[in-house]
């Protein structure tokens, strides 16, 4: 009997152990869909919704013109969504997926005749800024800078040359005669400024001598005349009164500025001494054309999604985004090689805008890339890597928009070109941006809210 009791106790222990293991290893239920927004044309049709789940779910819609082929199911599924013809300019419906114990997910479907098609231009590193009723885009044009002005966000008009790089005159050899890259138009303290990168001829010094400079508009019209305010200090040993030179600064591109708590800052992509790793640096400014501190690191490529099939560690193209309601500030940047299909966006976040942005530990990096797509097309145009963005608002200020460029072909070169795309984005409940999925080549997008047609 003693042996029998021991056997029973042993079996009970095994049973308890197995049950506990099963509970601990059981996968938590999840439910997600492939997109949060969908635009469809006015004629009737259908599209497929892709559901990823390991539990049971049900589908509901608030619009009679939207009809899912199934209303419930379990696990992964592809659901056909049929929509009726639309006789109005625009209408919106919502499909909601829910599961017990999980937060519901929603898909917003907009049916409209008021659309535009991406790409909207062939401009790499697109920088768009809204001021009053106009949108201005700034771009490099040869060894100079051009600007365009448009009353519509979705239409880029012809650009006008506003600045040409200087040329050598005898022994006078300016630092910024060629390789003009990624200019950005900013309005600071009521005046217009352009921040840009440039350098000496490649045959003379190579691309590694790129430095950042600033121009200032002579009037309140950014399409008018500009003056060169010189090179910006991007070194490690700042002292008051230091005059920036190639000798006391480092490689610096994609420089932009932002104001936080009445202090102006510059952020750019630069090299540490002796390497070609591209790191995001920040420094204080005493005015829009003077950096007044040494540089501080805020981000470098150290996550798996920043190091995809690239021998070069790259963080570049910083753009700035603030969630005033949640008191969060973001530097959204590009990583991996811009010539590759792995180009994508990530961000570092200042979760408390009262914290010092020059302290790297005050920034939190996104856990994964936040905007990426590759269509794997090499013989036709497609979306084969996305990056180098800027942000703006719709004409009526109710929508947030991201403007970015895509690689046209998966060819690991710049030869096939880069094109300008734009789309609206939302915010998550935790205050972080939800950029969604990059739209496809030739895909129609509803025009920005408040834009005339």
C-alpha positions in Angstrom: 0.0 0.0 0.0 2.9 2.4 0.8 4.2 1.8 -2.7 0.8 2.5 -4.2 0.5 5.7 -2.3 3.9 6.8 -3.4 3.0 6.0 -7.1 -0.2 8.0 -6.8 1.5 11.0 -5.3 4.3 10.8 -7.9 1.7 10.8 -10.8 -0.2 13.7 -9.2 3.0 15.7 -9.1 3.7 14.9 -12.7 0.2 15.9 -13.6 0.5 19.2 -11.7 3.9 19.9 -13.4 2.6 19.2 -16.9 -0.5 21.4 -16.4 1.6 24.3 -15.1 4.0 24.0 -18.0 1.1 24.0 -20.5 -0.3 27.2 -18.8 3.0 29.0 -18.9 3.8 28.0 -22.5 0.3 28.7 -23.9 0.5 31.5 -26.4 -1.4 34.6 -25.6 -4.4 35.4 -27.9 -3.8 38.1 -30.6 -5.7 39.7 -33.4 -4.4 42.1 -36.1 -5.1 43.2 -39.7 -2.8 44.2 -42.5 -3.9 47.8 -42.7 -5.9 50.4 -40.8 -7.0 52.5 -43.8 -8.2 51.6 -47.3 -9.2 53.9 -50.2 -11.5 52.5 -52.9 -12.9 54.1 -56.0 -16.6 55.0 -56.6 -17.6 52.1 -58.8 -18.6 48.9 -57.0 -15.9 46.3 -56.3 -14.1 44.3 -53.6 -10.8 44.0 -51.8 -9.2 41.4 -49.5 -8.7 41.9 -45.8 -5.9 39.8 -44.2 -6.5 38.8 -40.6 -3.7 37.4 -38.3 -5.0 35.7 -35.2 -4.8 32.6 -33.0 -8.3 32.9 -31.6 -11.9 33.3 -32.6 -13.1 36.7 -33.9 -16.1 38.4 -35.4 -16.6 41.3 -37.9 -19.0 44.2 -37.8 -19.5 47.2 -40.0 -21.3 50.5 -39.5 -22.0 51.0 -43.2 -24.6 49.0 -45.2 -22.5 49.5 -48.4 -19.7 47.4 -46.9 -20.3 43.6 -46.9 -17.8 41.1 -45.5 -18.2 37.6 -47.0 -17.8 36.2 -43.4 -18.9 37.6 -40.1 -16.9 35.4 -37.8 -14.1 32.9 -37.8 -11.0 31.5 -36.0 -7.3 32.0 -36.7 -5.7 33.5 -39.8 -8.0 34.3 -42.6 -8.4 36.3 -45.9 -11.8 38.0 -46.0 -13.4 39.4 -49.1 -15.0 42.8 -48.5 -17.5 43.9 -51.1 -18.5 47.5 -51.5 -21.4 49.1 -53.5 -21.2 51.9 -56.0 -21.0 55.4 -54.6 -22.9 58.4 -56.1 -21.4 61.0 -53.7 -18.1 62.7 -53.7 -16.8 60.9 -50.7 -18.0 58.6 -47.9 -16.4 56.6 -45.1 -17.2 53.4 -43.4 -15.6 51.4 -40.6 -15.1 47.6 -40.2 -14.5 46.4 -36.7 -12.9 43.1 -35.7 -13.3 42.0 -32.1 -12.5 39.0 -29.9 -13.3 38.4 -26.2 -10.6 39.9 -24.0 -8.8 41.7 -26.8 -8.8 45.3 -27.9 -10.9 45.7 -31.1 -9.1 46.7 -34.3 -10.7 48.9 -36.9 -10.3 49.4 -40.7 -11.5 52.7 -42.1 -12.6 52.5 -45.8 -13.0 55.8 -47.8 -14.8 55.7 -51.1 -14.1 58.8 -53.1 -13.7 60.3 -56.6 -11.4 63.0 -55.1 -8.0 61.4 -55.3 -4.4 61.8 -56.4 -1.9 59.2 -57.4 1.5 58.5 -56.0 4.2 59.2 -56.9 3.6 63.0 -57.1 7.1 63.9 -58.2 10.6 62.6 -58.8 12.3 64.5 -55.9 14.5 62.5 -53.5 14.8 63.7 -49.9 11.5 65.7 -50.2 11.2 68.5 -47.7 7.7 70.2 -47.6 6.7 72.9 -45.2 3.2 74.6 -44.9 3.1 78.3 -44.2 -0.3 80.1 -44.3 -2.1 79.0 -47.5 0.9 77.7 -49.3 3.1 74.5 -49.4 6.8 75.0 -50.2 9.1 72.2 -51.3 12.8 72.6 -51.2 15.2 70.4 -53.3 18.7 70.2 -54.5 19.1 71.1 -58.2 22.6 70.4 -59.5 25.0 72.6 -57.5 22.2 74.8 -56.2 18.8 74.8 -54.5 15.3 75.2 -55.9 12.0 76.0 -54.2 8.4 75.6 -55.4 5.1 77.0 -54.0 1.7 75.4 -54.4 -1.7 76.0 -53.0 -2.2 72.2 -52.8 -0.3 69.6 -50.8 -1.0 66.9 -53.5 0.4 69.0 -56.4 4.0 70.1 -56.7 4.5 73.0 -59.1 7.6 73.9 -61.1 10.5 74.9 -59.0 12.6 78.1 -59.1 16.3 78.5 -58.5 17.0 80.5 -55.3 20.7 79.8 -54.7 23.7 78.6 -56.6 26.9 77.3 -54.9 29.9 79.6 -55.1 32.8 78.9 -57.4 36.6 79.0 -57.0 38.2 82.3 -57.7 42.0 81.9 -57.8 43.3 80.9 -54.4 39.8 81.5 -52.9 38.3 78.0 -52.6 34.9 77.9 -50.8 34.0 74.8 -48.8 30.6 74.5 -50.5 31.1 74.5 -54.3 29.5 71.1 -55.2 27.6 68.0 -54.0 24.6 70.0 -52.7 22.4 67.6 -50.8 19.0 67.4 -49.1 18.2 71.1 -48.4 15.6 71.8 -45.8 13.4 75.0 -45.6 12.6 76.1 -42.0 10.9 79.2 -40.6 12.6 80.3 -37.3 11.7 83.4 -35.3 9.7 84.8 -38.2 12.5 84.4 -40.9 13.2 81.8 -43.5 16.3 79.6 -43.4 17.6 76.8 -45.6 19.9 74.1 -44.1 21.9 72.1 -46.6 25.0 69.9 -47.1 27.8 70.6 -49.6 31.5 70.1 -50.1 34.5 70.2 -52.4 34.9 68.2 -55.6 35.1 64.4 -55.1 38.4 64.3 -57.1 39.9 66.7 -54.5 38.6 65.6 -51.1 35.9 63.0 -51.6 32.3 62.8 -50.3 33.7 62.5 -46.7 34.3 66.2 -46.5 30.5 67.1 -46.7 29.7 69.9 -44.2 26.4 71.7 -43.3 25.6 75.3 -44.1 22.8 77.7 -43.8 21.1 80.4 -46.0 18.8 83.2 -44.8 16.1 84.8 -46.9 16.5 88.5 -47.4 12.8 89.1 -47.4 9.7 87.3 -46.1 9.3 85.6 -49.5 11.1 82.3 -49.7 10.9 82.5 -53.5 13.0 85.7 -53.3 16.7 86.4 -52.7 18.9 84.6 -50.2 22.2 85.2 -48.4 24.8 82.6 -47.4 25.3 82.6 -43.6 28.2 80.2 -43.8 29.2 76.8 -42.4 27.8 75.4 -39.2 30.0 74.0 -36.4 29.7 70.2 -36.1 32.7 69.3 -34.1 33.5 68.0 -30.6 35.5 70.9 -29.1 33.3 74.0 -29.3 34.5 77.2 -27.7 32.7 80.5 -27.8 33.7 82.4 -30.9 34.9 79.3 -32.8 34.8 79.9 -36.5 33.7 76.6 -38.3 36.2 75.2 -40.8 36.7 71.9 -42.5 39.6 71.3 -40.1 37.6 71.7 -36.8 34.3 70.1 -37.9 33.2 66.7 -39.1 31.1 65.3 -41.9 27.6 66.5 -41.4 24.5 66.0 -43.7 20.7 66.2 -43.4 20.8 69.0 -40.8 17.6 70.4 -39.5 16.5 72.5 -36.6 13.7 72.5 -34.0 12.7 74.6 -31.0 12.0 73.0 -27.6 11.3 74.9 -24.4 12.6 78.1 -26.0 15.9 76.6 -27.0 16.9 76.0 -30.6 18.6 72.7 -31.5 20.3 71.3 -34.6 20.2 67.6 -35.4 22.2 66.0 -38.2 23.8 62.8 -39.5 27.6 62.7 -39.0 30.7 60.6 -38.6 32.6 59.9 -35.4 36.3 60.7 -35.9 38.1 58.1 -37.9 35.0 56.1 -39.1 32.3 56.3 -41.7 29.5 55.2 -39.4 26.6 57.7 -39.7 25.3 58.7 -36.3 22.5 61.2 -35.3 24.0 64.2 -33.4 22.4 67.1 -31.6 23.7 70.5 -30.5 22.4 73.7 -29.1 22.1 76.9 -31.2 22.4 80.5 -30.1 20.6 81.6 -33.2 19.4 80.0 -36.4 22.8 80.3 -38.1 25.1 79.5 -35.1 25.7 76.2 -33.3 26.9 77.0 -29.8 27.9 73.7 -28.3 29.7 70.5 -29.0 27.8 67.6 -30.7 26.1 64.9 -28.6 25.0 61.5 -29.9 21.2 60.7 -29.7 21.1 57.6 -31.9 23.3 55.2 -33.8 22.5 52.0 -35.7 22.5 49.3 -33.0 19.2 47.3 -33.6 18.7 44.4 -35.9 16.3 46.3 -38.1 18.9 49.1 -38.6 21.6 46.6 -39.7 19.9 44.7 -42.5 22.3 43.4 -45.1 24.5 46.5 -44.9 28.2 46.8 -44.1 27.7 50.5 -43.2 25.9 51.6 -40.0 23.5 54.4 -41.0 21.2 56.8 -39.2 20.3 59.7 -41.4 17.6 62.1 -42.6 16.2 63.2 -39.2 12.8 64.9 -39.3 10.9 66.2 -36.3 7.4 65.4 -35.0 5.6 66.5 -31.8 2.6 65.1 -30.1 1.5 68.2 -28.1 -1.4 66.3 -26.5 0.8 63.5 -25.1 3.9 65.7 -24.5 6.1 63.6 -26.7 8.7 64.6 -29.2 10.1 62.4 -32.0 13.1 62.4 -34.3 12.1 60.2 -37.2 15.1 59.0 -39.2 16.1 56.6 -42.0 18.4 53.6 -41.6 20.2 51.0 -43.7 21.6 52.0 -47.1 19.5 54.6 -49.1 20.5 52.7 -52.2 19.1 49.5 -51.0 15.6 47.9 -50.6 16.2 47.9 -46.9 15.9 51.6 -46.5 13.2 52.3 -43.8 12.2 54.6 -41.0 12.6 54.4 -37.2 12.5 57.0 -34.5 13.9 58.1 -31.1 11.3 59.5 -28.7 11.7 62.1 -26.0 8.8 60.9 -23.7 9.1 64.0 -21.6 9.8 67.2 -23.5 11.1 68.9 -20.3 14.1 66.5 -20.3 17.4 67.6 -21.8 17.5 66.4 -25.5 21.3 66.5 -25.6 21.4 63.5 -23.1 21.1 60.3 -25.1 19.5 58.3 -22.2 16.5 60.6 -22.3 15.7 59.2 -25.7 13.9 55.9 -26.3 14.3 54.1 -29.7 11.3 52.5 -31.5 11.3 48.7 -30.8 11.2 48.1 -34.6 11.1 50.0 -37.9 8.0 52.0 -38.2 7.7 52.4 -42.0 9.0 49.9 -44.5 8.1 48.3 -47.9 9.8 46.4 -50.7 7.9 45.2 -53.8 11.0 43.4 -55.1 10.6 44.9 -58.6 13.6 45.3 -60.8 12.2 45.6 -64.3 9.2 47.9 -63.5 8.8 50.7 -61.0 7.6 49.9 -57.5 8.2 50.7 -53.9 11.6 49.2 -53.1 12.6 50.9 -49.9 11.3 54.1 -48.3 12.9 56.9 -46.3 14.0 60.5 -45.8 10.7 62.0 -44.8 9.2 65.3 -43.7 5.9 66.1 -42.1 3.1 68.6 -42.7 -0.6 69.2 -42.2 -3.6 69.1 -44.5 -5.0 72.5 -45.7 -7.6 72.6 -42.9 -5.1 71.4 -40.3 -7.1 68.3 -39.3 -4.8 65.6 -40.8 -1.2 64.8 -40.4 0.8 63.8 -43.5 4.1 62.2 -44.1 6.1 63.0 -47.3 8.9 60.6 -48.3 10.8 59.1 -51.2 10.9 55.6 -52.5 13.5 53.7 -54.5 11.9 53.0 -57.9 13.7 49.7 -58.6 15.3 47.0 -56.5 18.8 47.5 -58.1 21.0 48.5 -55.2 21.9 51.7 -57.0 20.6 55.3 -57.4 20.4 54.9 -61.2 16.8 54.0 -61.4 15.8 57.0 -59.5 13.8 58.0 -56.4 10.3 59.3 -56.3 8.2 61.5 -54.0 5.2 59.9 -52.2 2.8 61.2 -49.5 0.0 59.8 -47.4 -1.8 60.7 -44.2 -1.1 59.0 -40.9 -2.7 58.6 -37.5 -1.6 58.4 -33.8 -1.7 55.4 -31.5 -3.4 55.7 -28.1 0.1 55.7 -26.4 0.9 58.9 -28.3 3.3 57.4 -30.8 2.8 57.9 -34.6 1.1 55.2 -36.7 2.4 55.7 -40.2 0.6 52.5 -41.5 2.0 50.8 -44.6 3.6 52.7 -47.5 1.1 53.0 -50.4 1.9 51.3 -53.7 3.2 52.7 -56.9 0.3 54.2 -58.8 -2.1 53.7 -55.9 -4.8 56.3 -55.5 -5.0 58.3 -52.2 -7.9 60.6 -51.0 -6.9 64.2 -51.4 -5.9 66.0 -48.1 -8.8 67.3 -46.1 -9.7 70.9 -47.0 -7.9 70.7 -50.4 -9.9 72.1 -53.3 -10.2 70.1 -56.5 
